[in-house]
Amino acid sequence: MNHKAKVVVAMSGGVDSSVAAALLVEQEYDVVGMMLKLWTGECELEANACCTPESIGEARSVAVALNIPFYVIDAKDIFKQHVVDQFISSYQRGLTPNPCFICNQTVKWEYLLSKANQIGADYLATGHYAQIIEDEVHVYHLLKGIDEQKDQSYILAGLTQKKLCRTLLPLGKLKKNDVREIAVRYCFNVARKPDSQDLCFTGKSGYRAFLATYGSQEKSPGVIRNVAGETVGEHQGLASYTIGQRKGLGSGYKVPQYVISKNIDLNELVIGTEDQLGSKSFQVSQINWISGFAPTHPKEYWVKIRYKANPVLCSVEDINADALNIVVENKIRDATPGQIAVFYDDNEVIGSGVIISTEGE
């Protein structure tokens, strides 16, 4: 290329972003590595898993090996405001949020992209396993990565045309084993580094312990009722429970009990049997159609309500300009307000929305 396009790679100190940077250097982009320093809580002894001193050192060593600039960007305040505070608030309102989804929208593809703009970068690149394809009329399409076990298109379904046209995903056509082998070829120390599994900011104790520390309503006890409205016990704070949960509901029941719903206004937990659990329809708002416009309805799509959930065939019905009703043939066991529903047409992501309510039979 005559003019080297400049691309900022969001580096984490992991194998995926390291190889993404290496591949872009091979393709003769002008590559700059950037790592976000995120909020770690009042106690800095246990750093955010996304930006530990070790991870920063590993990312910097990769940048040195590739002979590219590397910067650590302070994103503590924006991450705290848009991700952590919303996470706490959502649980206090009885919702089950997806902080990684929100982080991609408001931190990586807003704040980090703004930093990329400041240095005149053309693109932002990440190590996500997904694909972006531009068609003949310059519409950008988000597709699954070819590695079905690592596909991360779900977590990117909040991106818009404005963001997709500025995004490069070098790993979309690779499998994880191939990525690790590339890292070995480059002699990266992170070649065999395990993948991160947990929320980056909650620490090793998990989200319940985190909410107990930072969520003021976490330990507000209340009544447990069955679906018939009978009082059967006491809960220890609604934020400690999720739809479909079985453990922690007490003993003495003739058949296993599961969390069916949470009534925030009354601070009540509703439990029932397994056959009482699940929804055949749910409603979503905050719709993002990847193409920029709503597809023609009615049409069947595949829907996922969690990153690792199996896709379920569904029909999509308009409620109004801002909300959709999603109907599935078989009950979805644990559709929960606050979760993200992502719609697929075969291997392409069509759009996403936030679940706002559910219905049973």
VENSULQUI-V378521 format. One record per residue. N is the residue number from 1. RES is the residue in three letters. PHI is phi in degrees with one decimal (none if undefined). Layout:
BEGIN
n res phi
N RES PHI
N RES PHI
END
This chain:
BEGIN
n res phi
1 MET none
2 ASN -67.9
3 HIS -106.1
4 LYS -73.4
5 ALA -68.5
6 LYS -92.4
7 VAL -133.1
8 VAL -92.2
9 VAL -100.7
10 ALA -74.5
11 MET -100.5
12 SER -121.2
13 GLY 86.4
14 GLY -102.2
15 VAL -69.7
16 ASP -66.6
17 SER -67.9
18 SER -65.0
19 VAL -69.9
20 ALA -57.0
21 ALA -63.0
22 ALA -62.0
23 LEU -64.8
24 LEU -70.5
25 VAL -63.5
26 GLU -60.0
27 GLN -84.1
28 GLU 68.6
29 TYR -77.9
30 ASP -86.8
31 VAL -98.2
32 VAL -127.1
33 GLY -92.0
34 MET -133.4
35 MET -126.3
36 LEU -88.0
37 LYS -90.3
38 LEU -102.0
39 TRP -62.9
40 THR -121.2
41 GLY 94.3
42 GLU -67.9
43 CYS -101.5
44 GLU -88.1
45 LEU -66.0
46 GLU -110.7
47 ALA -69.9
48 ASN -55.7
49 ALA -62.1
50 CYS -82.8
51 CYS -150.0
52 THR -67.4
53 PRO -54.7
54 GLU -65.0
55 SER -64.9
56 ILE -62.0
57 GLY -62.6
58 GLU -67.1
59 ALA -64.1
60 ARG -65.2
61 SER -65.3
62 VAL -65.4
63 ALA -61.9
64 VAL -62.4
65 ALA -62.4
66 LEU -89.1
67 ASN 59.9
68 ILE -121.7
69 PRO -64.7
70 PHE -142.3
71 TYR -131.7
72 VAL -103.5
73 ILE -105.9
74 ASP -74.5
75 ALA -124.6
76 LYS -60.4
77 ASP -68.1
78 ILE -68.3
79 PHE -67.3
80 LYS -62.1
81 GLN -68.2
82 HIS -91.9
83 VAL -110.6
84 VAL -68.8
85 ASP -62.4
86 GLN -68.5
87 PHE -59.7
88 ILE -65.1
89 SER -61.0
90 SER -62.8
91 TYR -64.1
92 GLN -66.3
93 ARG -96.2
94 GLY 82.5
95 LEU -96.6
96 THR -117.7
97 PRO -80.7
98 ASN -121.1
99 PRO -64.7
100 CYS -66.3
101 PHE -62.3
102 ILE -67.1
103 CYS -61.3
104 ASN -61.1
105 GLN -70.9
106 THR -97.3
107 VAL -106.5
108 LYS -68.9
109 TRP -97.4
110 GLU -125.3
111 TYR -66.9
112 LEU -66.7
113 LEU -64.8
114 SER -66.0
115 LYS -68.4
116 ALA -63.0
117 ASN -61.8
118 GLN -64.7
119 ILE -103.9
120 GLY 75.8
121 ALA -73.8
122 ASP -86.1
123 TYR -138.4
124 LEU -115.1
125 ALA -122.0
126 THR -136.2
127 GLY -96.5
128 HIS -71.7
129 TYR -92.3
130 ALA -161.6
131 GLN -128.9
132 ILE -122.8
133 ILE -125.7
134 GLU -96.6
135 ASP -92.3
136 GLU -69.1
137 VAL -105.4
138 HIS 66.5
139 VAL -96.5
140 TYR -97.6
141 HIS -114.6
142 LEU -100.7
143 LEU -120.0
144 LYS -62.1
145 GLY -72.7
146 ILE -73.4
147 ASP -84.7
148 GLU -61.5
149 GLN -74.1
150 LYS -114.2
151 ASP -48.2
152 GLN -121.6
153 SER -61.5
154 TYR -54.6
155 ILE -75.9
156 LEU -104.5
157 ALA -70.5
158 GLY -89.8
159 LEU -76.0
160 THR -109.9
161 GLN -56.7
162 LYS -61.7
163 LYS -85.0
164 LEU -62.6
165 CYS -69.9
166 ARG -107.4
167 THR -114.9
168 LEU -119.8
169 LEU -125.8
170 PRO -65.5
171 LEU -96.7
172 GLY -60.5
173 LYS -103.0
174 LEU -117.6
175 LYS -99.5
176 LYS -57.4
177 ASN -61.1
178 ASP -65.1
179 VAL -63.2
180 ARG -63.8
181 GLU -66.9
182 ILE -63.5
183 ALA -62.4
184 VAL -63.7
185 ARG -60.3
186 TYR -85.2
187 CYS 60.6
188 PHE -71.6
189 ASN -64.7
190 VAL -88.2
191 ALA -55.5
192 ARG -110.1
193 LYS -66.0
194 PRO -63.6
195 ASP -72.7
196 SER -74.9
197 GLN -115.7
198 ASP -97.4
199 LEU -60.0
200 CYS -69.3
201 PHE -103.3
202 THR -89.0
203 GLY 79.2
204 LYS -69.9
205 SER -78.5
206 GLY 95.6
207 TYR -71.9
208 ARG -66.5
209 ALA -65.5
210 PHE -62.7
211 LEU -65.9
212 ALA -63.8
213 THR -85.3
214 TYR -108.6
215 GLY -99.7
216 SER -64.3
217 GLN -99.3
218 GLU -57.9
219 LYS -108.3
220 SER -102.6
221 PRO -62.8
222 GLY -161.3
223 VAL -85.4
224 ILE -102.9
225 ARG -121.1
226 ASN -88.1
227 VAL -66.6
228 ALA -83.8
229 GLY 91.2
230 GLU -83.5
231 THR -73.8
232 VAL -126.8
233 GLY 171.2
234 GLU -133.5
235 HIS -96.3
236 GLN -109.7
237 GLY 126.6
238 LEU -60.8
239 ALA -67.2
240 SER -83.4
241 TYR -124.1
242 THR -127.7
243 ILE -60.3
244 GLY 91.3
245 GLN -67.5
246 ARG -110.8
247 LYS -74.9
248 GLY 80.5
249 LEU -104.1
250 GLY 91.8
251 SER -123.5
252 GLY 94.8
253 TYR -83.7
254 LYS -69.2
255 VAL -130.1
256 PRO -55.2
257 GLN -113.0
258 TYR -132.3
259 VAL -71.7
260 ILE -94.8
261 SER -162.8
262 LYS -129.5
263 ASN -101.8
264 ILE -66.9
265 ASP -59.5
266 LEU -98.1
267 ASN 54.6
268 GLU -119.9
269 LEU -107.7
270 VAL -107.4
271 ILE -122.4
272 GLY -166.2
273 THR -80.1
274 GLU -60.9
275 ASP -74.6
276 GLN -91.1
277 LEU -91.3
278 GLY 114.8
279 SER -134.2
280 LYS -96.1
281 SER -152.6
282 PHE -151.6
283 GLN -116.1
284 VAL -129.8
285 SER -133.5
286 GLN 51.0
287 ILE -72.9
288 ASN -123.6
289 TRP -88.6
290 ILE -56.9
291 SER -70.0
292 GLY 99.6
293 PHE -144.6
294 ALA -70.8
295 PRO -71.6
296 THR -71.2
297 HIS -109.3
298 PRO -81.8
299 LYS -154.2
300 GLU -89.8
301 TYR -133.3
302 TRP -100.0
303 VAL -127.6
304 LYS -120.9
305 ILE -108.6
306 ARG -146.8
307 TYR -56.0
308 LYS -97.7
309 ALA -73.8
310 ASN -75.4
311 PRO -67.5
312 VAL -124.5
313 LEU -68.1
314 CYS -146.9
315 SER -111.5
316 VAL -113.3
317 GLU -122.9
318 ASP -71.4
319 ILE -96.1
320 ASN -155.2
321 ALA -66.4
322 ASP -114.9
323 ALA -146.6
324 LEU -129.0
325 ASN -107.7
326 ILE -110.8
327 VAL -116.0
328 VAL -116.3
329 GLU -70.3
330 ASN -112.6
331 LYS -55.1
332 ILE -89.5
333 ARG -62.7
334 ASP -137.7
335 ALA -66.2
336 THR -136.7
337 PRO -53.0
338 GLY 105.0
339 GLN -70.6
340 ILE -99.8
341 ALA -98.3
342 VAL -118.6
343 PHE -105.3
344 TYR -122.6
345 ASP -113.9
346 ASP 61.0
347 ASN -96.7
348 GLU -102.7
349 VAL -78.8
350 ILE -89.6
351 GLY 178.3
352 SER -152.6
353 GLY -162.5
354 VAL -97.0
355 ILE -66.9
356 ILE -112.6
357 SER -163.8
358 THR -134.3
359 GLU -134.3
360 GLY -88.9
361 GLU -59.4
END
